[in-house]
């Protein structure tokens, strides 16, 4: 692959009239994607990539030697993602939060949310544009003020979770339960604070 500096005539629809092609190749290399495939991958419209190329916000544009026009245009994924993807949400998805606090069954956390025991924040997902439940830093603090798990206990007290759960069980402390059933190994914070100091 050689770096070139030639102007290539783009498709007749004038989507990209003339653009400085930075790389010419016989086959797409790692990180390079066809323009439409890159748009699909990032869940954006191809015209957004084309406009960014026109505005010189995207400069790594490749020309596949075996094709012509639009079909030949390839872009470098990392650059397109940096230029066109919105800032990620400053929060954790429900799945990531469940893993972080040690709730092994996602359905347990979802049930706590559905029943109103846990606070979450609804934010528009920057990629899919769909409202989605997230745990912000404030939501995580609120969770840990009201509840804990064996994993969090282990991190806080510097002991194995098995030993800590045994101490709780010996003291008669059981996981959080409501009329509709238990929430796995999630404990009420106020109940365990009396035992583990």
N, C-alpha and C positions, 0 to 999 in steps of 0.2 A: 504494500500500500504506500502510495506516495502522496505527499501533500501537494495539491495543485493550487492554482490561483486563477483558474479560468472561469469566465462567465458562461453559464450554460443556459440555453433558452428553455424555459419551462413550458408547461402545457398551454394550449391555445386559449384556454378559459382565463388566462392572465391571473390565475390564483397567485402565482409567484412569477413575475415577469422575468427579471434577470436577477440571479443571486450568485454571490461568490461561493462556489463549492469548495469546501476545504479538504475533502477527501474523496478519492475515487477508488472503487473496489469492485472485484468480480463477485464477491459474496459478502453478506453482512457479517461483520465481526462482532464479538462480544460487546454488548452495550449499545449497539446500533440497532434501530428499529425502523421499519417502514413507517412513514408519516401517519397513515391511517391506523396501523396497528398500535403505534404509540398513543394516539388519541384514545383508542379503545382501552388500552391498558391503564391510562390515567383518568378515564371517564370524563374526558373533555371532548369538545368538538374539534375536528381537524383544522377548521378555519382559525381557531385560537393559536395553533402552532404556526400556521401560515403567517398570521399577522405578526407573531413574535419574530419570525424569520425576516419578514419585511422591515420590521422596526430595529433589526440588529440586536434584539435581546437574546435570540438564539443564533449562535454563530457556527456551531459545529454541525454542518449540513453535509451529507454525503451523497454521491451520485453512483448508483449501481450501474456499472458499465454495460450490462447485458440488457438493460431496459431503457426506455426513453420517457421523457416528460415526468408527469406526476408519479408514475409507477417506479421511477428510479430514485426518487427522493427518500433519503434516510436521515434520521436525526439521532443524536446521542442521548440516550434515555436520562442519564444523570443530569445533564444540563437542562433538558426540557422540564424535568421534575422540579428542579430548583427555581426555574423561571416562572413556571405556570401553576404549580400546585399551591394552594393556600397554606398558610401557616397551620400546622397540626393543632388540634384541640389540646389545650393545656389541662388534660384530665385523662383518667384511665377508663377504658371500656369496662363494662360489668365483668366480662371474662377475665381481663387482666387484673382487676381489683380482687376478684375471688381467688385467683392464684397467689397474689401478693399477700393476702391475709391468711391463706391456708384453708379456704373453704373448698373442699374437693369436689363437691357436687354443685354445679352452677344453679341447678333448680332450687337449692336451698336459699341462695342469695336472692334469686328472682322472687321467690315466695315472700321473703322478708320485705322486699321492695313493694310487691303487689299488696301486701297486707298493711303497708304503711309503717313498718318498724324501722326502716332505714331511709335516710334522705339521699336523693340523687339529684342531678341537674340534667335537664333536657337541653341538648345543644344540637344545632344543625351540623351534621357530619360534613366536613369541608369537601369531601370527594363525592359522596353520593347525594349530597344536598337533602338528606332525609333527617328528620328529628330523631335523635338517638339518646339513650340514657347513658350518662357518664358519672364517674365519681371524681369531683374536683378535689383539691387539697382540703377545702372546708368540709366536704362530704366525708372524706376519709377521717378527718379529726373527729367529726360528729360520730362516725361509726365506732372509732376506738374509745370515745368517751362513754358510749353506751354498751359496747360489746367487746368481747375478745375471743380469740381462738387459741388452740394449743400452740400453733406456730407463733402467734404474737406473744403469748406468754413466755415461750422459750426465748424469744429475742429480748424481751424486757427483763427477764429474771436470770438469764444466762445459764439455765439448766435445761435438761432434756424435757421435751414436752410430755413424755411418758411419766416421768417422776412428778411433774407438776399436776398432771391430770389425776394421778394416784392420790396426791395430797388433797385435791379438791373432792374426790370421791370419798376419801376417808373422813372428810369434814362434812359429808352429806350434801355437797354442792353438785347439782346436776346441770346439764346443758339447758339452755333457754327453751321453754315449752309454753305453748298457748293451747287454747281449747282444741284447735285444729291439728295439733301435733308438735313434735320437736323440730328444732332447726339444726340437726346434726350435732357437731361439736362446737357450736357457738354458745358462749356463756355471757350472762349479764355481768357487766363490769362491776357493778355495786356488790354483787354476791361474792365475786372472787377477791375483791380488794380487802375484804375483812380477813381472808385466810392467807393470801400471799402478799406480804408487804416487803 
